[in-house]
Amino acid sequence: MTTLQKWGNSLAIRIPKTLADQIDATDGTEVELSVRGNELVVRPRQRARLSLKELLKECRPSQLHSETDFGEDVGREALE
């Protein structure tokens, strides 16, 4: 059990580590709050999956690197 505590004009809930571990929540995890009947539901925010095109759109020139030669292929890593 945990107790609500005043935090500014709001109320805060301290989530015990054992419960946070069950939903892989850590400091900074974004959560969604909802009410179901008389219950408060807290769940980790599901981030939308981005396409490769959307991810690449965020790349900046300073993040682009030249190709690096690591020598001859030695296994199945060769790109066709």
Buried (B, 14 or more C-beta within 10 A) or exposed (E): EEEEEEEEEEEEEEBEEEEBEEEEBEEEEEEEEEEEEEEEEEEBEEEEEEEEEEEEEEEEEEEEEEEEEEEEEEEEEEEE
